[in-house]
Each structure stands twice: as C-alpha cells, then as structure tokens.
Amino acid sequence: MVTFLFTSIVLLAFLVVALYFWQKPATRKIETFENSPAYLPPPAASRLFGETVNSDPEGNTDDLATQRELLLARALAGDNTAAEEAHRTFDPQTYGEILTALVKQADSDAKLLSVLSYIIGNELPVNSELAQATIKSWSSAPDRCSTPRTLHITALADDARLYQGTVAAALNFWRQGLLADVSAAELRALFDGEYWVLSTQTRSSGAGFVLKRALAKARRELESAMRVTK
C-alpha cells in the first residue's frame, strides 16, 4: 500500500514537470510569432532622415498657389491691398510678382501715383519695375515735386546703378533748366540724403563704389554753381 502511494506521488510529480516543459516552448513560440516583423503593425511611412511623409503633401501648396493667383488677379484689377497681403504671406519673389502686376495695370500717372502712395505709406519694399516706371513718368515732366519722390523711390529699390542713373538724369534736367525751381544746394542735399536710404551692403558693393564717385563729381559741380550764384 505504501509502495503504491509512493509510486503514485512520483508519477504525479513527473506529469506536472512534463506538462510545464511542454507548455513553455509553446508560449515562447507564440511570443516569437507576435513579435515577428510580419505580425507587428507597419511603421509610419517616412522619408530619409526620419521625416514623416505627409499624407496630403500637395494640400498646403495648392492653397498657396490658389491664394497667389487670387492676389495676382486683384493686383491686375488695381487693388493695391494685394501688395500688402503678398508681403505678409509670401516670400519676396512672390511679393515682387504682385507688385509688378500692380505696376503693369498703372497705365496712367494717376494710377501709378496711387500705387506709389500706397507702397510708401505702408512701408512696403520697392522693386526695380516700380522704380523704373516712376523714372519714366518723371522724365516726361520733371519738376520740384516729382524729383524728390523719384529719387526716394529709386533709392528704396536698393539698386546702386539705378540710383546713379536717376542722379545723372536729375543733374542733366537741372543743367537744361527743366528744374529751374530746384536750387543747386537743394539738389545736392537730395542726392546725398537719398544715398543713405540704400542698404549698407549696396553702398559697399562695387556698384556702390562707382556711385560714390559719381556723387562726388555731381557734388563738385553743384557746389561750383552755388559759388557762382552767391
């Protein structure tokens, strides 16, 4: 009886140990399967260097393109506020395109003056197209009012060659008597004052150096005229 009981206990213990070792590989197999690449959820799509791919990469670009086209249409219709919105929303290149569109629609001196007044009044950048349109309008009838404005607009364009050309044109008009109501002292003050509107980088450039020489020459001529009139 004791022998039978002892044998039963040993057999039961053996069965428990066997069952334990039989279940352990199965569990490990399940865990291995669940952590395999095929079972794991796919990672989020990414670009090089871990940049996550936008599910709609063109959405924002399309909105900006639409907004740009609307601003261009408004500018071509003569809406000066399009320039301010473009300057606030877009890069300098796009702002320049909007401003150029405004200049193109300004087919009269009155319209151009409206654009100029808005740009200067809101302290917006001036591009080459606006400066050249101003010079063209001024050249047809230079006077005491339009000359300072043209020099200022040209200086705001921050182009040393363009400013030098405006100075040369103004000096030539003065020699011809077309600026009879502008004295030599006033013209010299205008040249020198607007020169400092140019950026430091522009004044320090090669074209800026040539401009300095041209201004020095113009200054000497105007100072000579001032001595004669005294």
ZADONU-395159 format. One record per atom (N, C-alpha, C, O): residue in one letter; x, y, z. Coordinates in steps of 0.001 Angstrom, whole numbers, plus 500000, padded with zeros to 6 digits. Example, Ala and Ser with C-alpha at 12.3 -4.5 7.8 and 13.67 -1.06 7.14 Angstrom:
<sites>
A513190494310507800 A512300495500507800 A513200496700507800 A514236496681508465 S512850497750507080 S513670498940507140 S512900500030507870 S513409501138508039 
</sites>
This chain:
<sites>
M500823498788500000 M500000500000500000 M500869501279500000 M500623502221499246 V501886501273500869 V502806502412500948 V503559502560499636 V503781503668499147 T503951501405499070 T504689501432497805 T503839502022496698 T504324502794495871 F502545501646496688 F501649502148495649 F501453503660495778 F501412504386494784 L501332504115497030 L501142505541497263 L502380506332496827 L502269507378496188 F503530505826497176 F504788506488496802 F504943506558495290 F505375507573494743 T504582505462494621 T504701505413493148 T503754506424492505 T504091507067491510 S502559506552493094 S501570507492492545 S502065508930492658 S501894509733491740 I502691509249493817 I503197510612494020 I504302510936493032 I504339512030492468 V505201509986492823 V506306510189491884 V505776510378490472 V506249511236489727 L504788509564490115 L504217509653488775 L503522510998488565 L503616511604487498 L502812511457489626 L502123512741489511 L503128513900489350 L502916514813488552 A504201513842490109 A505227514877490008 A505853514893488624 A506138515954488069 F506062513712488078 F506662513605486746 F505744514236485691 F506190514930484777 L504423513960485859 L503458514507484907 L503414516039484986 L503305516711483961 V503500516595486219 V503479518052486378 V504686518684485711 V504566519695485019 V505877518070485925 V507098518615485315 V507029518530483796 V507427519459483093 A506518517400483297 A506416517218481844 A505452518232481231 A505705518787480162 L504334518460481941 L503360519424481445 L503944520827481410 L503680521588480480 Y504736521172482417 Y505370522501482486 Y506305522736481310 Y506257523774480650 F507161521741481063 F508111521900479951 F507454521814478584 F507993522316477598 W506306521187478523 W505592521103477244 W504919522437476900 W504885522836475736 Q504385523125477921 Q503719524405477708 Q504702525531477450 Q504344526441476702 K505904525554477999 K506862526642477903 K507308526907476470 K507303528068476060 P507695525901475681 P508065526165474266 P506902526726473464 P507090527551472570 A505662526256473802 A504504526752473062 A504297528239473294 A504027529008472372 T504437528628474595 T504291530048474920 T505359530873474252 T505079531944473712 R506598530377474286 R507697531097473649 R507489531219472153 R507848532226471544 K506899530171471558 K506634530199470122 K505607531265469775 K505728531975468777 I504548531359470663 I503513532360470421 I504091533752470554 I503794534629469743 E504940533972471600 E505541535284471803 E506440535661470628 E506448536810470186 T507190534693470131 T508072534950468988 T507283535339467760 T507696536213466997 F506128534680467564 F505294534973466405 F504695536362466510 F504639537108465533 E504240536704467729 E503604538003467902 E504581539158467722 E504159540254467352 N505863538951467971 N506859539997467824 N507620539932466516 N508587540669466323 S507201539066465624 S507874538959464331 S507479540130463456 S506424540727463672 P508314540483462452 P508017541612461565 P506682541490460864 P506017542490460594 A506283540231460561 A505030540037459842 A503831540347460719 A502781540755460222 Y503988540152462048 Y502867540350462958 Y502757541789463436 Y501655542296463649 L503927542462463607 L503931543831464117 L503248544768463133 L503368544566461924 P502525545800463614 P501890546771462704 P502939547534461934 P504007547820462476 P502671547876460680 P503670548578459850 P503979549945460415 P503070550648460853 P505270550348460415 P505627551683460917 P505112552762459992 P504812552503458826 A505010553982460515 A504561555117459690 A505558555344458574 A506769555288458786 A505039555601457377 A505931555850456247 A506799557055456538 A506319558045457091 S508058556989456179 S508959558108456460 S509928558312455329 S510218557387454570 R510429559518455214 R511448559846454227 R512809559618454834 R512929559129455957 L513819559970454096 L515168559891454623 L515298560771455842 L514616561790455954 F516175560384456763 F516447561115457996 F515231561194458910 F515154562076459765 G514267560266458733 G513165560164459669 G512064561165459474 G511215561304460354 E512031561868458370 E510982562852458124 E509700562148457748 E509675561380456787 T508651562391458478 T507383561731458234 T506742562250456965 T506725563453456706 V506209561318456172 V505583561699454913 V504200562270455189 V503415561660455916 N503899563398454637 N502578563993454768 N501603563225453898 N501871562974452723 S500475562855454473 S499502562089453707 S498910562905452571 S498379562350451608 D499005564242452688 D498493565118451634 D499498566232451375 D499239567395451686 P500662565869450796 P501732566869450657 P501383568033449763 P502019569084449850 E500386567879448900 E500073568945447956 E499000569888448482 E498736570929447881 G498380569526449602 G497261570328450093 G497636571767450362 G496998572684449843 N498670571977451171 N499074573325451535 N499600574080450326 N499317575267450159 T500361573400449486 T500895574018448275 T499785574492447350 T499871575568446759 D498742573679447230 D497612574053446377 D496913575288446919 D496511576160446149 D496764575372448233 D496116576539448843 D496914577809448567 D496343578845448229 L498247577726448713 L499098578891448475 L499060579308447008 L499034580498446691 A499057578317446119 A499007578622444683 A497696579334444335 A497678580284443552 T496602578854444932 T495301579494444693 T495291580923445230 T494791581839444577 Q495847581100446423 Q495903582435447017 Q496760583373446180 Q496428584547446022 R497859582858445646 R498738583667444800 R497995584122443544 R498086585286443156 E497260583207442909 E496525583562441700 E495450584613441989 E495215585508441177 L494805584497443143 L493789585482443511 L494414586861443733 L493852587879443329 L495580586884444378 L496261588154444606 L496719588778443293 L496639589994443118 L497200587947442371 L497607588455441055 L496418589076440327 L496533590139439717 A495278588397440399 A494082588920439732 A493661590251440354 A493272591177439642 R493737590345441669 R493383591595442350 R494360592713441983 R493959593861441795 A495641592366441884 A496646593378441529 A496411593886440116 A496480595090439868 L496136592982439193 L495888593392437812 L494603594214437685 L494416594950436716 A493717594075438684 A492486594870438687 A492683596204439402 A491757597010439494 G493909596432439912 G494209597707440544 G493985597751442042 G493911598834442622 D493875596585442685 D493680596529444135 D495041596603444831 D495766595611444897 N495381597792445349 N496694597978445966 N496900597142447226 N498037596844447590 T495819596764447888 T495957595980449124 T496530594592448869 T496999593931449795 A496493594152447618 A497078592842447290 A498569592830447583 A499121591790447942 A499224593969447436 A500663594046447704 A500961593798449176 A501887593062449518 E500173594414450036 E500397594236451474 E500164592789451894 E500937592240452679 E499101592166451378 E498819590772451707 E499920589851451193 E500301588894451867 A500425590140450008 A501506589325449448 A502772589452450286 A503473588467450515 H503058590659450738 H504248590877451566 H504126590157452895 H505123589668453427 R502920590082453439 R502695589440454724 R502679587915454611 R503057587224455556 T502247587387453471 T502007585951453351 T503096585202452602 T503405584059452936 F503679585836451593 F504573585111450699 F506026585573450822 F506349586485451584 D506882584919450054 D508302585259450024 D508509586500449148 D507601586911448426 P509721587101449215 P509978588327448439 P509746588177446940 P509300589119446287 Q510043587004446390 Q509861586817444947 Q508384586931444554 Q508047587595443574 T507511586280445325 T506080586350445024 T505552587759445244 T504725588245444473 Y506034588418446303 Y505633589811446532 Y506024590674445329 Y505248591524444893 G507225590454444799 G507671591206443632 G506769590987442432 G506524591918441665 E506271589770442259 E505371589474441140 E504049590235441295 E503504590760440324 I503547590283442528 I502295591001442769 I502490592497442531 I501646593150441917 L503609593033443023 L503883594462442834 L504059594784441354 L503577595819440892 T504728593935440614 T504906594141439177 T503560594137438461 T503349594902437520 A502647593271438909 A501304593254438320 A500584594578438575 A499872595079437705 L500771595136439759 L500181596446440054 L500759597524439138 L500036598398438660 V502059597454438900 V502716598440438035 V502201598314436599 V501998599321435920 K501994597094436145 K501538596883434766 K500163597485434521 K499894598008433440 Q499295597412435518 Q497942597945435321 Q497891599461435479 Q496896600093435124 A498970600047436015 A499005601507436231 A499374602197434927 A500516602616434737 D498394602313434024 D498647602842432684 D498458604358432595 D498351604913431501 S498420605017433745 S498340606480433764 S499136606987434963 S499410606239435902 D499502608266434919 D500261608841436035 D499454608799437332 D500011608621438416 A498142608965437207 A497294608952438399 A497292607575439061 A497371607471440285 K497202606513438246 K497218605154438794 K498576604822439396 K498659604187440447 L499636605254438726 L500972604994439242 L501185605720440564 L501775605171441494 L500702606954440640 L500832607708441878 L500067607032443011 L500492607070444165 S498939606416442676 S498158605685443679 S498951604499444225 S498968604247445430 V499609603775443314 V500436602640443739 V501599603129444602 V501884602558445654 L502262604184444150 L503401604730444895 L502990605168446298 L503673604873447278 S501875605870446378 S501409606366447673 S501112605216448622 S501417605291449812 Y500517604155448096 Y500176603010448947 Y501435602289449421 Y501552601949450598 I502369602057448516 I503599601331448859 I504418602116449887 I504883601551450877 I504589603396449653 I505372604219450588 I504630604382451914 I505233604290452984 G503322604623451838 G502542604826453053 G502529603621453970 G502449603768455189 N502607602421453392 N502603601190454190 N504005600604454378 N504170599490454876 E505004601382453969 E506410600997454141 E506700599604453571 E507344598774454213 L506211599373452361 L506437598108451672 L507662598217450770 L508017599319450352 P508316597096450463 P509502597138449599 P509182597640448197 P508077597452447688 V510164598277447591 V510049598780446214 V510924597910445325 V512089597674445644 N510380597437444223 N511198596646443300 N511632597482442099 N511238598641441964 S512435596893441243 S513002597608440109 S511922598075439134 S512026599159438559 E510883597252438949 E509824597612437998 E509090598885438428 E508784599743437600 L508814598997439723 L508129600187440211 L509036601417440090 L508582602497439712 A510313601241440415 A511258602363440311 A511398602825438866 A511405604027438602 Q511507601897437935 Q511676602271436538 Q510424602940435977 Q510519603869435175 A509255602468436398 A508015603120435962 A507939604544436499 A507458605448435815 T508415604738437726 T508428606076438321 T509379606997437565 T509055608156437305 I510549606479437216 I511530607273436458 I510961607674435095 I511129608809434648 K510289606729434448 K509715607011433126 K508662608110433211 K508633609014432377 S507802608028434218 S506763609052434389 S507380610407434720 S506951611434434195 W508376610408435581 W509050611644435992 W509787612313434827 W509786613538434703 S510408611500433983 S511214612033432874 S510385612823431884 S510907613707431204 S509105612520431795 S508259613238430837 S507932614653431297 S507624615521430480 A507998614885432616 A507699616235433128 A508334616406434508 A507622616444435511 P509668616511434571 P510335616659435873 P510021618015436501 P510004619037435816 D509777618014437800 D509519619276438494 D509960619150439950 D510544618148440362 R509666620182440701 R510124620254442085 R509481619175442966 R510077618734443949 C508280618759442613 C507561617761443411 C507962616328443048 C508193615499443928 S508040616050441760 S508301614667441326 S509763614261441454 S510061613071441563 T510678615221441444 T512107614879441514 T512502614241442852 T513127613181442850 P512160614847443986 P512490614191445259 P511820612823445404 P512422611886445926 R510554612710444935 R509844611439445031 R510540610363444206 R510679609223444650 T510976610729443005 T511633609744442141 T512966609292442722 T513289608105442703 L513727610230443230 L514998609864443857 L514780608944445055 L515546608006445273 H513734609218445825 H513449608392447006 H513017606986446605 H513482606002447180 I512126606892445619 I511661605573445158 I512827604756444606 I512940603559444868 T513686605418443843 T514833604716443259 T515781604229444344 T516330603131444245 A515976605039445379 A516842604622446480 A516230603450447232 A516950602546447656 L514909603453447404 L514236602359448097 L514365601034447342 L514303599963447944 A514546601114446016 A514743599890445233 A516074599229445554 A516293598067445214 D516965599970446209 D518246599455446697 D519114598895445562 D519702597819445671 D519168599663444478 D519976599296443317 D520909600479443028 D520455601541442601 A522211600291443262 A523178601389443122 A523207601933441694 A523265603147441500 R523168601058440700 R523219601506439305 R521967602297438936 R522043603308438238 L520819601827439412 L519568602517439114 L519551603890439779 L519100604867439182 Y520036603961440996 Y520081605254441688 Y521065606198441007 Y520796607393440877 Q522197605667440575 Q523177606503439871 Q522580607060438581 Q522808608220438237 G521819606235437872 G521184606709436643 G520169607798436910 G520033608727436114 T519449607697438027 T518474608724438384 T519171610032438749 T518712611113438380 V520268609926439469 V521053611117439824 V521556611813438555 V521480613035438429 A522071611010437619 A522585611577436371 A521466612269435580 A521671613339435008 A520283611645435557 A519157612235434827 A518715613536435487 A518439614522434804 A518651613536436818 A518242614754437527 A519235615886437298 A518851617040437107 L520507615538437322 L521540616554437098 L521451617113435683 L521642618310435465 N521165616251434740 N521040616683433352 N519809617579433164 N519874618581432451 F518687617220433803 F517494618077433739 F517786619458434339 F517330620480433827 W518543619465435417 W518879620726436073 W519761621599435162 W519585622815435089 R520704620958434477 R521560621701433546 R520739622322432419 R521034623430431971 Q519705621604431958 Q518876622076430852 Q517842623113431292 Q517102623652430469 G517801623378432567 G516840624362433058 G515456623798433294 G514514624560433514 L515305622474433253 L514000621853433466 L513645621767434943 L512503621482435305 L514636622018435790 L514409622059437235 L514800623434437761 L515539623561438737 A514295624441437102 A514674625812437444 A514250626189438862 A514851627060439491 D513189625508439362 D512713625829440706 D513410625007441790 D513026625045442959 V514451624254441377 V515245623471442331 V516655624046442329 V517310624068441287 S517126624507443467 S518458625124443530 S519545624064443559 S519284622891443826 A520765624495443279 A521906623574443315 A522084622995444712 A522411621817444857 A521876623800445728 A522018623329447116 A520964622284447451 A521255621298448128 E519732622501446975 E518659621531447236 E518924620211446519 E518697619137447076 L519401620299445289 L519672619087444527 L520806618293445164 L520743617067445251 R521845619002445610 R522957618313446276 R522469617628447551 R522866616497447829 A521623618287448321 A521088617709449556 A520229616474449254 A520252615492449995 L519480616541448161 L518667615389447766 L519541614186447416 L519300613072447882 F520556614426446591 F521453613338446186 F522079612662447396 F522074611437447518 D522618613488448289 D523321612936449451 D522362612282450442 D522666611230451005 G521212612902450651 G520258612362451622 G519699611009451199 G519645610086452012 E519282610875449936 E518706609614449465 E519762608514449324 E519438607327449344 Y520996608912449184 Y522076607916449107 Y522077607029450352 Y522338605829450260 W521787607613451504 W521819606853452752 W520602605970452943 W520537605203453903 V519637606068452040 V518499605141452068 V518931603768451561 V518366602748451957 L519931603746450686 L520465602474450191 L521017601658451363 L521510602215452343 S520925600342451247 S521420599481452319 S522942599546452409 S523612599933451452 T523475599169453557 T524923599162453760 T525609598245452754 T526678598566452234 Q524989597111452488 Q525564596160451535 Q525650596760450139 Q526649596579449443 T524611597469449730 T524604598085448404 T525640599201448315 T526350599321447317 R525720600010449357 R526703601097449349 R528137600571449343 R529043601237448842 S528344599377449899 S529694598813449984 S530062597960448770 S531192597482448668 S529134597772447869 S529392596927446698 S530236597668445663 S530525598856445808 G530624596942444618 G531384597558443534 G530595598669442859 G531132599737442565 A529299598403442613 A528441599426442012 A528281600604442961 A528155601750442528 G528288600313444262 G528196601377445250 G529421602282445229 G529313603491445431 F530584601689444983 F531813602487444887 F531755603426443688 F532133604594443789 V531284602916442560 V531142603752441365 V530136604874441629 V530330606009441195 L529069604545442340 L528065605542442689 L528674606656443539 L528384607832443318 K529505606301444496 K530151607312445347 K530973608285444511 K530954609491444758 R531685607767443536 R532490608629442669 R531600609561441853 R531910610742441691 A530488609023441340 A529564609846440552 A528944610934441422 A528773612067440971 L528607610596442670 L528032611589443579 L529052612675443926 L528702613852444017 A530304612280444117 A531352613266444429 A531521614242443272 A531695615443443482 K531468613717442049 K531594614576440882 K530404615532440770 K530573616716440482 A529191615000441003 A527992615839440942 A528024616895442037 A527605618033441827 R528521616514443200 R528613617456444315 R529533618630443973 R529220619781444275 R530661618329443346 R531605619396442976 R530972620356441974 R531144621571442080 E530245619817441011 E529592620662440018 E528539621554440658 E528447622739440337 L527750620991441556 L526697621760442200 L527269622801443156 L526739623907443259 E528334622459443847 E528973623424444755 E529590624581443968 E529569625726444421 S530135624281442794 S530679625331441934 S529573626280441502 S529765627496441473 A528396625714441160 A527268626545440749 A526771627395441910 A526333628531441724 M526847626827443109 M526406627569444299 M527315628783444540 M526840629840444955 R528596628631444285 R529532629747444491 R529278630845443468 R529400632026443791 V528932630480442256 V528678631458441203 V527448632295441516 V527430633497441252 T526422631669442075 T525161632375442344 T525216633245443596 T524299634030443837 K526252633124444380 K526355633922445607 K526714635371445291 K526842636188446202 
</sites>
